[in-house]
Amino acid sequence: MQINLSFAPVVSLIAGILILAAPRLLNYIVALYLIVMGLVGLFGTGALHLH
């Protein structure tokens, strides 16, 4: 059995759970998510392979 995970959906799921648990974290989670997605977009996912 092989499970293929993409980066964005996993991060989104974790961020959603954290926002439900502590709504005050929303600003930090959104900012961190945008920074991470921007870096992944700029540098690509060549070194990141989750299979």
Beta strands, then each sheet from edge to edge (+ up, - down):
end
